[in-house]
Amino acid sequence: MVTSRTAIYGLIGHPLEHSISPQIHNAAYRSMGLDAVYVCLRVRGDAAKAVRAARDLGIGGLNVTIPYKSEVLKALDAIDDLAKKIGAVNVIRFGDETRGYNTDVGASIRALKEVAGNDLSDRSALVLGAGGSARAVAFGLAQEGCAVVVLNRTASRSARLARDVSSHIPWARISSGGLNPEELKEAIQRSEIIVNATPAGMYPNVGESLVDPGMLRPDAIVMDLVYNPPETKLLRDASKLGCKTVGGLKMLVYQAADSVEIWTGRKAPIDVMMSAAIEALGGFAFQQS
């Protein structure tokens, strides 16, 4: 039962109809015996103003998703070093100060290493997109020693991301370009790891993919940060060719677990959260059929 003492946490972004974060977090709180609830808070407008309002309302913490991971920076009193370098926040903790964190980096690299192995150094990687999640992945891959190419429809954004990575990681090998068929095909042919960090293929546009199947290498590792559906068109195409694939669900659960630990100071029950995520996606898939 929700009472006046119940701690409230939430997710801000737009759109949020696809989100299963409430199921994941609320399962964790029940397992941990916490008097807490997690809700979606759709924001259409000034995300920084929404963060300040959430603080004033006594909300305990927020997750931030597209398109507000960079916009919320101006509402924060403090930012952890990694989030400051990346220029994107996906976790906000309220208290004496409003502090931002980025857990996307650790979550994405952890999920990728489960398929690619612990040593990513000297691998060639391609990141599609230049938003908050793409920034996290690009920083993480460069930090691990990968040679990274970032492609985005607006080439100036991918160029800015590459400059930002280079300015914070002295050993980074990173380049950028436009997300057009010619540059995309060339980059895919040279890449051992391909990461889609755009919304392409996300529900309800489940038939979308930025990558023509004929471009893919069968020895590539293909990761899609989209988690709904759990297997996107990109991942289906890649699997058919024999590629190793990584869905966005593990990254979602890992960053959610990190959020819970930041807010509560307690170890998050990852197995419980993963089971809740799988169950939620199953119900969502049923609703779509």
C-alpha atoms as an extended CHARMM CRD file, in Angstrom:
* protein
*
       289  EXT
         1         1  MET       CA              0.0000000000        0.0000000000        0.0000000000  PROA      1               0.0000000000
         2         2  VAL       CA              1.2630000000        3.4810000000       -0.9130000000  PROA      2               0.0000000000
         3         3  THR       CA              1.1970000000        5.8590000000        2.0460000000  PROA      3               0.0000000000
         4         4  SER       CA              2.5520000000        9.2880000000        2.8990000000  PROA      4               0.0000000000
         5         5  ARG       CA              5.7620000000        7.5650000000        3.9770000000  PROA      5               0.0000000000
         6         6  THR       CA              6.2980000000        5.6350000000        0.7490000000  PROA      6               0.0000000000
         7         7  ALA       CA              9.5050000000        6.6160000000       -1.0740000000  PROA      7               0.0000000000
         8         8  ILE       CA              8.8570000000        7.5660000000       -4.6870000000  PROA      8               0.0000000000
         9         9  TYR       CA             11.2890000000        7.0010000000       -7.5360000000  PROA      9               0.0000000000
        10        10  GLY       CA             10.6340000000        7.4340000000      -11.2210000000  PROA      10              0.0000000000
        11        11  LEU       CA             11.6390000000        7.6540000000      -14.8510000000  PROA      11              0.0000000000
        12        12  ILE       CA             11.4860000000       10.8260000000      -16.9280000000  PROA      12              0.0000000000
        13        13  GLY       CA             11.6080000000       10.9010000000      -20.6970000000  PROA      13              0.0000000000
        14        14  HSD       CA              9.3910000000       10.8210000000      -23.7730000000  PROA      14              0.0000000000
        15        15  PRO       CA              7.9840000000        8.5150000000      -25.0150000000  PROA      15              0.0000000000
        16        16  LEU       CA              7.5880000000        6.1160000000      -22.0950000000  PROA      16              0.0000000000
        17        17  GLU       CA              4.8030000000        3.8130000000      -23.2870000000  PROA      17              0.0000000000
        18        18  HSD       CA              7.3450000000        1.0700000000      -24.0060000000  PROA      18              0.0000000000
        19        19  SER       CA              9.0390000000        1.2480000000      -20.5920000000  PROA      19              0.0000000000
        20        20  ILE       CA              9.1620000000       -1.7690000000      -18.2760000000  PROA      20              0.0000000000
        21        21  SER       CA             11.2520000000        0.0220000000      -15.6660000000  PROA      21              0.0000000000
        22        22  PRO       CA              8.3580000000        0.1860000000      -13.1540000000  PROA      22              0.0000000000
        23        23  GLN       CA              8.0150000000       -3.6060000000      -13.1870000000  PROA      23              0.0000000000
        24        24  ILE       CA             11.7780000000       -4.0680000000      -12.7510000000  PROA      24              0.0000000000
        25        25  HSD       CA             12.1720000000       -1.5730000000       -9.9150000000  PROA      25              0.0000000000
        26        26  ASN       CA              8.9950000000       -2.4280000000       -8.0430000000  PROA      26              0.0000000000
        27        27  ALA       CA              9.9700000000       -6.1150000000       -8.0560000000  PROA      27              0.0000000000
        28        28  ALA       CA             13.3110000000       -5.1220000000       -6.5310000000  PROA      28              0.0000000000
        29        29  TYR       CA             11.6910000000       -3.0020000000       -3.8100000000  PROA      29              0.0000000000
        30        30  ARG       CA              9.3190000000       -5.8350000000       -2.8590000000  PROA      30              0.0000000000
        31        31  SER       CA             12.2100000000       -8.2880000000       -2.7010000000  PROA      31              0.0000000000
        32        32  MET       CA             14.2230000000       -5.8840000000       -0.5440000000  PROA      32              0.0000000000
        33        33  GLY       CA             11.2930000000       -5.1760000000        1.7890000000  PROA      33              0.0000000000
        34        34  LEU       CA             11.3230000000       -1.4640000000        0.9920000000  PROA      34              0.0000000000
        35        35  ASP       CA              8.3530000000        0.8770000000        1.3180000000  PROA      35              0.0000000000
        36        36  ALA       CA              8.9350000000        2.3790000000       -2.1300000000  PROA      36              0.0000000000
        37        37  VAL       CA              7.2560000000        2.7150000000       -5.4980000000  PROA      37              0.0000000000
        38        38  TYR       CA              8.5710000000        3.4860000000       -9.0030000000  PROA      38              0.0000000000
        39        39  VAL       CA              6.5050000000        5.3090000000      -11.6410000000  PROA      39              0.0000000000
        40        40  CYS       CA              6.8700000000        6.7130000000      -15.1590000000  PROA      40              0.0000000000
        41        41  LEU       CA              6.7810000000       10.5090000000      -15.3370000000  PROA      41              0.0000000000
        42        42  ARG       CA              6.3470000000       11.6110000000      -18.9310000000  PROA      42              0.0000000000
        43        43  VAL       CA              7.9520000000       15.0030000000      -19.5920000000  PROA      43              0.0000000000
        44        44  ARG       CA              6.9820000000       17.1340000000      -22.5620000000  PROA      44              0.0000000000
        45        45  GLY       CA              8.9450000000       20.3140000000      -22.3220000000  PROA      45              0.0000000000
        46        46  ASP       CA             11.6100000000       21.5600000000      -19.9540000000  PROA      46              0.0000000000
        47        47  ALA       CA             13.2780000000       18.4940000000      -18.4010000000  PROA      47              0.0000000000
        48        48  ALA       CA             15.4500000000       20.5960000000      -16.0870000000  PROA      48              0.0000000000
        49        49  LYS       CA             12.3300000000       22.2440000000      -14.6970000000  PROA      49              0.0000000000
        50        50  ALA       CA             10.7960000000       18.7890000000      -14.1990000000  PROA      50              0.0000000000
        51        51  VAL       CA             13.8590000000       17.6570000000      -12.2160000000  PROA      51              0.0000000000
        52        52  ARG       CA             13.6070000000       20.6910000000       -9.9330000000  PROA      52              0.0000000000
        53        53  ALA       CA              9.8940000000       20.0470000000       -9.4600000000  PROA      53              0.0000000000
        54        54  ALA       CA             10.5740000000       16.3910000000       -8.5810000000  PROA      54              0.0000000000
        55        55  ARG       CA             13.0820000000       17.5160000000       -5.9390000000  PROA      55              0.0000000000
        56        56  ASP       CA             10.5710000000       19.9620000000       -4.4660000000  PROA      56              0.0000000000
        57        57  LEU       CA              7.9080000000       17.2190000000       -4.3800000000  PROA      57              0.0000000000
        58        58  GLY       CA             10.1690000000       15.0030000000       -2.2940000000  PROA      58              0.0000000000
        59        59  ILE       CA             10.8420000000       12.3320000000       -4.9050000000  PROA      59              0.0000000000
        60        60  GLY       CA             13.8230000000       10.1940000000       -3.8840000000  PROA      60              0.0000000000
        61        61  GLY       CA             15.4800000000        9.7480000000       -7.2540000000  PROA      61              0.0000000000
        62        62  LEU       CA             14.9870000000        9.6870000000      -11.0040000000  PROA      62              0.0000000000
        63        63  ASN       CA             16.1490000000        7.7060000000      -13.9690000000  PROA      63              0.0000000000
        64        64  VAL       CA             16.4920000000        9.7220000000      -17.1730000000  PROA      64              0.0000000000
        65        65  THR       CA             15.9680000000        8.3820000000      -20.6740000000  PROA      65              0.0000000000
        66        66  ILE       CA             15.7890000000        9.8390000000      -24.1800000000  PROA      66              0.0000000000
        67        67  PRO       CA             15.7480000000       12.6560000000      -25.0760000000  PROA      67              0.0000000000
        68        68  TYR       CA             16.7350000000       14.3210000000      -21.7740000000  PROA      68              0.0000000000
        69        69  LYS       CA             20.0170000000       12.7420000000      -20.6270000000  PROA      69              0.0000000000
        70        70  SER       CA             22.0080000000       15.8650000000      -21.4560000000  PROA      70              0.0000000000
        71        71  GLU       CA             19.3070000000       18.4690000000      -20.8710000000  PROA      71              0.0000000000
        72        72  VAL       CA             18.9530000000       17.5890000000      -17.1740000000  PROA      72              0.0000000000
        73        73  LEU       CA             22.5780000000       18.5500000000      -16.4580000000  PROA      73              0.0000000000
        74        74  LYS       CA             21.6010000000       22.1730000000      -15.8730000000  PROA      74              0.0000000000
        75        75  ALA       CA             19.2920000000       21.1560000000      -13.0020000000  PROA      75              0.0000000000
        76        76  LEU       CA             22.0250000000       19.3820000000      -11.0060000000  PROA      76              0.0000000000
        77        77  ASP       CA             24.1110000000       20.6380000000       -8.1070000000  PROA      77              0.0000000000
        78        78  ALA       CA             26.7950000000       17.9910000000       -8.6410000000  PROA      78              0.0000000000
        79        79  ILE       CA             27.7410000000       15.4320000000      -11.2760000000  PROA      79              0.0000000000
        80        80  ASP       CA             29.9620000000       12.3990000000      -10.8180000000  PROA      80              0.0000000000
        81        81  ASP       CA             33.2010000000       12.4510000000      -12.7970000000  PROA      81              0.0000000000
        82        82  LEU       CA             32.1560000000        9.8860000000      -15.3940000000  PROA      82              0.0000000000
        83        83  ALA       CA             28.8290000000       11.5870000000      -16.1420000000  PROA      83              0.0000000000
        84        84  LYS       CA             30.6270000000       14.9300000000      -16.3850000000  PROA      84              0.0000000000
        85        85  LYS       CA             33.0400000000       13.5380000000      -18.9880000000  PROA      85              0.0000000000
        86        86  ILE       CA             30.2530000000       11.9550000000      -20.9930000000  PROA      86              0.0000000000
        87        87  GLY       CA             27.9240000000       14.9240000000      -20.7350000000  PROA      87              0.0000000000
        88        88  ALA       CA             24.9360000000       12.6860000000      -20.0560000000  PROA      88              0.0000000000
        89        89  VAL       CA             23.1350000000       11.5450000000      -16.9090000000  PROA      89              0.0000000000
        90        90  ASN       CA             20.7430000000        8.6200000000      -16.5030000000  PROA      90              0.0000000000
        91        91  VAL       CA             20.4550000000        8.5510000000      -12.6840000000  PROA      91              0.0000000000
        92        92  ILE       CA             19.6390000000       11.4540000000      -10.3580000000  PROA      92              0.0000000000
        93        93  ARG       CA             19.7340000000       11.2270000000       -6.5680000000  PROA      93              0.0000000000
        94        94  PHE       CA             18.0260000000       13.8570000000       -4.4270000000  PROA      94              0.0000000000
        95        95  GLY       CA             19.1670000000       14.8010000000       -0.9330000000  PROA      95              0.0000000000
        96        96  ASP       CA             21.2060000000       17.6840000000        0.4230000000  PROA      96              0.0000000000
        97        97  GLU       CA             22.2590000000       18.1330000000       -3.2070000000  PROA      97              0.0000000000
        98        98  THR       CA             20.8580000000       17.0010000000       -6.5430000000  PROA      98              0.0000000000
        99        99  ARG       CA             23.5480000000       14.7110000000       -7.9480000000  PROA      99              0.0000000000
       100       100  GLY       CA             23.7340000000       13.0520000000      -11.3630000000  PROA      100             0.0000000000
       101       101  TYR       CA             25.3700000000        9.7780000000      -12.3580000000  PROA      101             0.0000000000
       102       102  ASN       CA             25.9000000000        7.7630000000      -15.5110000000  PROA      102             0.0000000000
       103       103  THR       CA             25.4870000000        4.0130000000      -15.0890000000  PROA      103             0.0000000000
       104       104  ASP       CA             24.9710000000        3.3310000000      -18.8080000000  PROA      104             0.0000000000
       105       105  VAL       CA             28.7110000000        2.9390000000      -19.3700000000  PROA      105             0.0000000000
       106       106  GLY       CA             29.2650000000        0.1490000000      -16.8850000000  PROA      106             0.0000000000
       107       107  ALA       CA             25.9970000000       -1.5740000000      -17.7570000000  PROA      107             0.0000000000
       108       108  SER       CA             26.6390000000       -1.5920000000      -21.5150000000  PROA      108             0.0000000000
       109       109  ILE       CA             30.2300000000       -2.8250000000      -21.2270000000  PROA      109             0.0000000000
       110       110  ARG       CA             29.2460000000       -5.4930000000      -18.7070000000  PROA      110             0.0000000000
       111       111  ALA       CA             26.5220000000       -6.8210000000      -21.0370000000  PROA      111             0.0000000000
       112       112  LEU       CA             28.8480000000       -6.7310000000      -24.0440000000  PROA      112             0.0000000000
       113       113  LYS       CA             31.6700000000       -8.5450000000      -22.2630000000  PROA      113             0.0000000000
       114       114  GLU       CA             29.3490000000      -11.4330000000      -21.4230000000  PROA      114             0.0000000000
       115       115  VAL       CA             29.3410000000      -12.2370000000      -25.1470000000  PROA      115             0.0000000000
       116       116  ALA       CA             32.5690000000      -10.6970000000      -26.4380000000  PROA      116             0.0000000000
       117       117  GLY       CA             34.8720000000      -11.6870000000      -23.5690000000  PROA      117             0.0000000000
       118       118  ASN       CA             36.5500000000       -9.5470000000      -20.9410000000  PROA      118             0.0000000000
       119       119  ASP       CA             39.2940000000       -8.2020000000      -23.1930000000  PROA      119             0.0000000000
       120       120  LEU       CA             37.9070000000       -5.6680000000      -25.6710000000  PROA      120             0.0000000000
       121       121  SER       CA             41.2380000000       -3.9620000000      -26.3410000000  PROA      121             0.0000000000
       122       122  ASP       CA             42.1960000000       -3.5090000000      -29.9790000000  PROA      122             0.0000000000
       123       123  ARG       CA             38.7260000000       -4.5020000000      -31.1940000000  PROA      123             0.0000000000
       124       124  SER       CA             37.1770000000       -2.3300000000      -33.9020000000  PROA      124             0.0000000000
       125       125  ALA       CA             33.7420000000       -0.9940000000      -32.9540000000  PROA      125             0.0000000000
       126       126  LEU       CA             30.9630000000        0.9610000000      -34.6250000000  PROA      126             0.0000000000
       127       127  VAL       CA             28.4230000000        3.0060000000      -32.6620000000  PROA      127             0.0000000000
       128       128  LEU       CA             25.2470000000        4.1560000000      -34.4220000000  PROA      128             0.0000000000
       129       129  GLY       CA             23.8430000000        7.3490000000      -32.9340000000  PROA      129             0.0000000000
       130       130  ALA       CA             25.2000000000       10.2630000000      -30.9300000000  PROA      130             0.0000000000
       131       131  GLY       CA             22.6640000000       10.7070000000      -28.1400000000  PROA      131             0.0000000000
       132       132  GLY       CA             23.0940000000       10.0470000000      -24.4370000000  PROA      132             0.0000000000
       133       133  SER       CA             23.2820000000        6.2590000000      -24.7090000000  PROA      133             0.0000000000
       134       134  ALA       CA             25.6180000000        6.4380000000      -27.6930000000  PROA      134             0.0000000000
       135       135  ARG       CA             27.9040000000        8.7600000000      -25.7360000000  PROA      135             0.0000000000
       136       136  ALA       CA             28.0500000000        6.2790000000      -22.8740000000  PROA      136             0.0000000000
       137       137  VAL       CA             28.8490000000        3.3410000000      -25.1510000000  PROA      137             0.0000000000
       138       138  ALA       CA             31.4640000000        5.2750000000      -27.1330000000  PROA      138             0.0000000000
       139       139  PHE       CA             33.2290000000        6.3760000000      -23.9460000000  PROA      139             0.0000000000
       140       140  GLY       CA             33.0950000000        2.8530000000      -22.5550000000  PROA      140             0.0000000000
       141       141  LEU       CA             34.4760000000        1.2260000000      -25.7030000000  PROA      141             0.0000000000
       142       142  ALA       CA             37.2480000000        3.8070000000      -26.0340000000  PROA      142             0.0000000000
       143       143  GLN       CA             38.1260000000        3.3600000000      -22.3640000000  PROA      143             0.0000000000
       144       144  GLU       CA             38.4550000000       -0.3870000000      -22.9990000000  PROA      144             0.0000000000
       145       145  GLY       CA             40.9080000000        0.2470000000      -25.8490000000  PROA      145             0.0000000000
       146       146  CYS       CA             38.6400000000       -0.2740000000      -28.8560000000  PROA      146             0.0000000000
       147       147  ALA       CA             39.0720000000        1.6460000000      -32.0910000000  PROA      147             0.0000000000
       148       148  VAL       CA             35.6740000000        3.3540000000      -32.3500000000  PROA      148             0.0000000000
       149       149  VAL       CA             33.7330000000        4.8590000000      -35.2500000000  PROA      149             0.0000000000
       150       150  VAL       CA             30.6160000000        6.9070000000      -34.4570000000  PROA      150             0.0000000000
       151       151  LEU       CA             28.0470000000        7.5160000000      -37.1830000000  PROA      151             0.0000000000
       152       152  ASN       CA             25.0230000000        9.7720000000      -36.8160000000  PROA      152             0.0000000000
       153       153  ARG       CA             22.5150000000       11.2900000000      -39.2200000000  PROA      153             0.0000000000
       154       154  THR       CA             23.7130000000       14.7300000000      -38.1300000000  PROA      154             0.0000000000
       155       155  ALA       CA             27.4410000000       14.3330000000      -38.6840000000  PROA      155             0.0000000000
       156       156  SER       CA             28.3070000000       17.3740000000      -36.5690000000  PROA      156             0.0000000000
       157       157  ARG       CA             26.9190000000       15.5900000000      -33.4860000000  PROA      157             0.0000000000
       158       158  SER       CA             29.0230000000       12.4810000000      -34.0550000000  PROA      158             0.0000000000
       159       159  ALA       CA             32.0690000000       14.6990000000      -34.6400000000  PROA      159             0.0000000000
       160       160  ARG       CA             31.4310000000       16.4880000000      -31.3520000000  PROA      160             0.0000000000
       161       161  LEU       CA             31.1070000000       13.1650000000      -29.5580000000  PROA      161             0.0000000000
       162       162  ALA       CA             34.4150000000       11.9700000000      -31.0170000000  PROA      162             0.0000000000
       163       163  ARG       CA             36.1250000000       15.1840000000      -29.8920000000  PROA      163             0.0000000000
       164       164  ASP       CA             34.6940000000       14.8440000000      -26.4000000000  PROA      164             0.0000000000
       165       165  VAL       CA             35.9350000000       11.2680000000      -26.0780000000  PROA      165             0.0000000000
       166       166  SER       CA             39.3880000000       12.2150000000      -27.3280000000  PROA      166             0.0000000000
       167       167  SER       CA             39.6150000000       15.1410000000      -24.9150000000  PROA      167             0.0000000000
       168       168  HSD       CA             38.9390000000       12.9210000000      -21.8880000000  PROA      168             0.0000000000
       169       169  ILE       CA             40.6450000000        9.6700000000      -22.9270000000  PROA      169             0.0000000000
       170       170  PRO       CA             44.2050000000       10.3830000000      -24.1160000000  PROA      170             0.0000000000
       171       171  TRP       CA             44.6500000000        6.9550000000      -25.7240000000  PROA      171             0.0000000000
       172       172  ALA       CA             41.2890000000        6.9890000000      -27.5190000000  PROA      172             0.0000000000
       173       173  ARG       CA             41.1890000000        5.9870000000      -31.1740000000  PROA      173             0.0000000000
       174       174  ILE       CA             37.8870000000        7.3920000000      -32.3690000000  PROA      174             0.0000000000
       175       175  SER       CA             36.5450000000        8.8500000000      -35.6000000000  PROA      175             0.0000000000
       176       176  SER       CA             33.1450000000        9.9740000000      -36.8100000000  PROA      176             0.0000000000
       177       177  GLY       CA             30.9690000000       10.3820000000      -39.8470000000  PROA      177             0.0000000000
       178       178  GLY       CA             27.4590000000       10.6230000000      -41.2380000000  PROA      178             0.0000000000
       179       179  LEU       CA             24.9090000000        7.8490000000      -41.0560000000  PROA      179             0.0000000000
       180       180  ASN       CA             24.5140000000        7.3590000000      -44.8060000000  PROA      180             0.0000000000
       181       181  PRO       CA             24.6060000000        4.0970000000      -46.8100000000  PROA      181             0.0000000000
       182       182  GLU       CA             28.1580000000        4.5660000000      -48.0950000000  PROA      182             0.0000000000
       183       183  GLU       CA             29.8260000000        5.3670000000      -44.7740000000  PROA      183             0.0000000000
       184       184  LEU       CA             27.6820000000        2.8160000000      -42.9510000000  PROA      184             0.0000000000
       185       185  LYS       CA             28.6070000000       -0.0350000000      -45.2840000000  PROA      185             0.0000000000
       186       186  GLU       CA             32.3170000000        0.7710000000      -45.1020000000  PROA      186             0.0000000000
       187       187  ALA       CA             32.2710000000        1.0530000000      -41.2960000000  PROA      187             0.0000000000
       188       188  ILE       CA             30.3720000000       -2.2210000000      -40.8570000000  PROA      188             0.0000000000
       189       189  GLN       CA             32.8280000000       -4.0940000000      -43.0510000000  PROA      189             0.0000000000
       190       190  ARG       CA             35.6830000000       -2.9050000000      -40.7930000000  PROA      190             0.0000000000
       191       191  SER       CA             33.9430000000       -3.4380000000      -37.4370000000  PROA      191             0.0000000000
       192       192  GLU       CA             34.0720000000       -6.4410000000      -35.1410000000  PROA      192             0.0000000000
       193       193  ILE       CA             31.5100000000       -4.8960000000      -32.7830000000  PROA      193             0.0000000000
       194       194  ILE       CA             28.3940000000       -3.0150000000      -33.9250000000  PROA      194             0.0000000000
       195       195  VAL       CA             26.1840000000       -1.1700000000      -31.4310000000  PROA      195             0.0000000000
       196       196  ASN       CA             22.8490000000        0.3910000000      -32.3000000000  PROA      196             0.0000000000
       197       197  ALA       CA             22.3170000000        3.2570000000      -29.8480000000  PROA      197             0.0000000000
       198       198  THR       CA             19.3890000000        4.8080000000      -31.7200000000  PROA      198             0.0000000000
       199       199  PRO       CA             15.6430000000        4.1670000000      -31.2240000000  PROA      199             0.0000000000
       200       200  ALA       CA             15.4360000000        2.3820000000      -34.6010000000  PROA      200             0.0000000000
       201       201  GLY       CA             13.5060000000       -0.8620000000      -34.1700000000  PROA      201             0.0000000000
       202       202  MET       CA             11.9210000000        0.1310000000      -30.8490000000  PROA      202             0.0000000000
       203       203  TYR       CA              8.2420000000       -0.6100000000      -30.2820000000  PROA      203             0.0000000000
       204       204  PRO       CA              5.9880000000        0.2470000000      -32.0920000000  PROA      204             0.0000000000
       205       205  ASN       CA              8.3780000000        0.5560000000      -35.0710000000  PROA      205             0.0000000000
       206       206  VAL       CA              9.5500000000       -3.0390000000      -34.7430000000  PROA      206             0.0000000000
       207       207  GLY       CA             10.2050000000       -3.4900000000      -38.4740000000  PROA      207             0.0000000000
       208       208  GLU       CA             12.8810000000       -0.7830000000      -38.6150000000  PROA      208             0.0000000000
       209       209  SER       CA             16.6260000000       -1.3170000000      -38.8480000000  PROA      209             0.0000000000
       210       210  LEU       CA             19.3970000000        1.0390000000      -39.8910000000  PROA      210             0.0000000000
       211       211  VAL       CA             21.4720000000       -1.8580000000      -41.2050000000  PROA      211             0.0000000000
       212       212  ASP       CA             20.7580000000       -3.8020000000      -44.3620000000  PROA      212             0.0000000000
       213       213  PRO       CA             21.3730000000       -7.5100000000      -43.6190000000  PROA      213             0.0000000000
       214       214  GLY       CA             23.6740000000       -7.7320000000      -46.6350000000  PROA      214             0.0000000000
       215       215  MET       CA             26.1150000000       -5.3540000000      -44.9360000000  PROA      215             0.0000000000
       216       216  LEU       CA             26.7180000000       -7.5420000000      -41.8780000000  PROA      216             0.0000000000
       217       217  ARG       CA             29.7580000000       -9.7300000000      -41.2850000000  PROA      217             0.0000000000
       218       218  PRO       CA             28.9650000000      -13.1970000000      -39.8640000000  PROA      218             0.0000000000
       219       219  ASP       CA             31.8520000000      -12.8910000000      -37.3990000000  PROA      219             0.0000000000
       220       220  ALA       CA             30.5880000000       -9.5900000000      -35.9360000000  PROA      220             0.0000000000
       221       221  ILE       CA             29.1480000000       -9.0580000000      -32.4760000000  PROA      221             0.0000000000
       222       222  VAL       CA             25.9530000000       -7.0200000000      -32.7830000000  PROA      222             0.0000000000
       223       223  MET       CA             24.4870000000       -5.1860000000      -29.7960000000  PROA      223             0.0000000000
       224       224  ASP       CA             21.1910000000       -3.3040000000      -29.8080000000  PROA      224             0.0000000000
       225       225  LEU       CA             20.3870000000       -1.0440000000      -26.8730000000  PROA      225             0.0000000000
       226       226  VAL       CA             16.6870000000       -1.2950000000      -27.7170000000  PROA      226             0.0000000000
       227       227  TYR       CA             15.0580000000       -3.7750000000      -25.3350000000  PROA      227             0.0000000000
       228       228  ASN       CA             11.4300000000       -3.6720000000      -26.4790000000  PROA      228             0.0000000000
       229       229  PRO       CA             11.1160000000       -5.8620000000      -28.4660000000  PROA      229             0.0000000000
       230       230  PRO       CA             13.7980000000       -8.0530000000      -26.8260000000  PROA      230             0.0000000000
       231       231  GLU       CA             14.9540000000       -9.1740000000      -30.2670000000  PROA      231             0.0000000000
       232       232  THR       CA             14.9240000000       -6.3060000000      -32.7590000000  PROA      232             0.0000000000
       233       233  LYS       CA             14.9960000000       -6.7030000000      -36.5170000000  PROA      233             0.0000000000
       234       234  LEU       CA             18.7150000000       -5.8820000000      -36.4150000000  PROA      234             0.0000000000
       235       235  LEU       CA             19.3630000000       -8.7020000000      -33.9480000000  PROA      235             0.0000000000
       236       236  ARG       CA             17.1950000000      -11.1750000000      -35.9070000000  PROA      236             0.0000000000
       237       237  ASP       CA             19.0550000000      -10.3700000000      -39.1100000000  PROA      237             0.0000000000
       238       238  ALA       CA             22.3860000000      -10.7040000000      -37.3290000000  PROA      238             0.0000000000
       239       239  SER       CA             21.4520000000      -14.0420000000      -35.7240000000  PROA      239             0.0000000000
       240       240  LYS       CA             20.4450000000      -15.5060000000      -39.0780000000  PROA      240             0.0000000000
       241       241  LEU       CA             23.9400000000      -14.7310000000      -40.3690000000  PROA      241             0.0000000000
       242       242  GLY       CA             25.5770000000      -16.3790000000      -37.3750000000  PROA      242             0.0000000000
       243       243  CYS       CA             26.5940000000      -13.1940000000      -35.5700000000  PROA      243             0.0000000000
       244       244  LYS       CA             26.7950000000      -13.1630000000      -31.7840000000  PROA      244             0.0000000000
       245       245  THR       CA             24.1090000000      -10.7990000000      -30.4790000000  PROA      245             0.0000000000
       246       246  VAL       CA             23.4790000000       -8.7870000000      -27.3270000000  PROA      246             0.0000000000
       247       247  GLY       CA             20.0200000000       -7.3910000000      -26.5560000000  PROA      247             0.0000000000
       248       248  GLY       CA             19.3180000000       -4.2460000000      -24.6000000000  PROA      248             0.0000000000
       249       249  LEU       CA             17.5540000000       -6.0340000000      -21.7420000000  PROA      249             0.0000000000
       250       250  LYS       CA             20.6850000000       -6.9000000000      -19.7830000000  PROA      250             0.0000000000
       251       251  MET       CA             21.9780000000       -3.3510000000      -20.0180000000  PROA      251             0.0000000000
       252       252  LEU       CA             18.5930000000       -2.0770000000      -18.8370000000  PROA      252             0.0000000000
       253       253  VAL       CA             18.5730000000       -4.3820000000      -15.8170000000  PROA      253             0.0000000000
       254       254  TYR       CA             22.2160000000       -3.7190000000      -14.9230000000  PROA      254             0.0000000000
       255       255  GLN       CA             21.7760000000        0.0500000000      -14.9660000000  PROA      255             0.0000000000
       256       256  ALA       CA             18.5150000000       -0.2960000000      -13.0280000000  PROA      256             0.0000000000
       257       257  ALA       CA             20.3340000000       -2.3130000000      -10.3590000000  PROA      257             0.0000000000
       258       258  ASP       CA             23.0050000000        0.3800000000      -10.1420000000  PROA      258             0.0000000000
       259       259  SER       CA             20.2530000000        2.9840000000       -9.7370000000  PROA      259             0.0000000000
       260       260  VAL       CA             18.6850000000        1.0940000000       -6.8400000000  PROA      260             0.0000000000
       261       261  GLU       CA             22.0570000000        0.8550000000       -5.1120000000  PROA      261             0.0000000000
       262       262  ILE       CA             22.7480000000        4.5720000000       -5.5840000000  PROA      262             0.0000000000
       263       263  TRP       CA             19.3430000000        5.5100000000       -4.1130000000  PROA      263             0.0000000000
       264       264  THR       CA             19.1620000000        3.0020000000       -1.2610000000  PROA      264             0.0000000000
       265       265  GLY       CA             22.7710000000        2.1080000000       -0.4390000000  PROA      265             0.0000000000
       266       266  ARG       CA             21.8010000000       -1.5680000000       -0.5720000000  PROA      266             0.0000000000
       267       267  LYS       CA             22.6770000000       -4.4020000000       -2.9420000000  PROA      267             0.0000000000
       268       268  ALA       CA             20.0870000000       -4.8110000000       -5.6830000000  PROA      268             0.0000000000
       269       269  PRO       CA             18.5760000000       -8.2560000000       -6.4150000000  PROA      269             0.0000000000
       270       270  ILE       CA             19.6180000000       -8.5670000000      -10.0680000000  PROA      270             0.0000000000
       271       271  ASP       CA             18.0830000000      -12.0370000000      -10.5670000000  PROA      271             0.0000000000
       272       272  VAL       CA             14.7150000000      -10.7920000000       -9.3130000000  PROA      272             0.0000000000
       273       273  MET       CA             14.9290000000       -7.7300000000      -11.5520000000  PROA      273             0.0000000000
       274       274  MET       CA             15.8500000000       -9.7920000000      -14.6200000000  PROA      274             0.0000000000
       275       275  SER       CA             12.9340000000      -12.1770000000      -14.0300000000  PROA      275             0.0000000000
       276       276  ALA       CA             10.5640000000       -9.2180000000      -13.6930000000  PROA      276             0.0000000000
       277       277  ALA       CA             11.9130000000       -7.7060000000      -16.9170000000  PROA      277             0.0000000000
       278       278  ILE       CA             11.4410000000      -10.9330000000      -18.8640000000  PROA      278             0.0000000000
       279       279  GLU       CA              7.9110000000      -11.3590000000      -17.4940000000  PROA      279             0.0000000000
       280       280  ALA       CA              7.0330000000       -7.7550000000      -18.3430000000  PROA      280             0.0000000000
       281       281  LEU       CA              8.3060000000       -8.0820000000      -21.8910000000  PROA      281             0.0000000000
       282       282  GLY       CA              6.3530000000      -11.3080000000      -22.3140000000  PROA      282             0.0000000000
       283       283  GLY       CA              3.1700000000       -9.5480000000      -21.3480000000  PROA      283             0.0000000000
       284       284  PHE       CA              4.0070000000       -6.6520000000      -23.6230000000  PROA      284             0.0000000000
       285       285  ALA       CA              4.6220000000       -9.0360000000      -26.5380000000  PROA      285             0.0000000000
       286       286  PHE       CA              1.2350000000      -10.6450000000      -25.8400000000  PROA      286             0.0000000000
       287       287  GLN       CA             -0.4410000000       -7.2490000000      -25.9660000000  PROA      287             0.0000000000
       288       288  GLN       CA              1.1230000000       -6.5620000000      -29.3610000000  PROA      288             0.0000000000
       289       289  SER       CA             -0.0890000000       -9.8510000000      -30.9130000000  PROA      289             0.0000000000
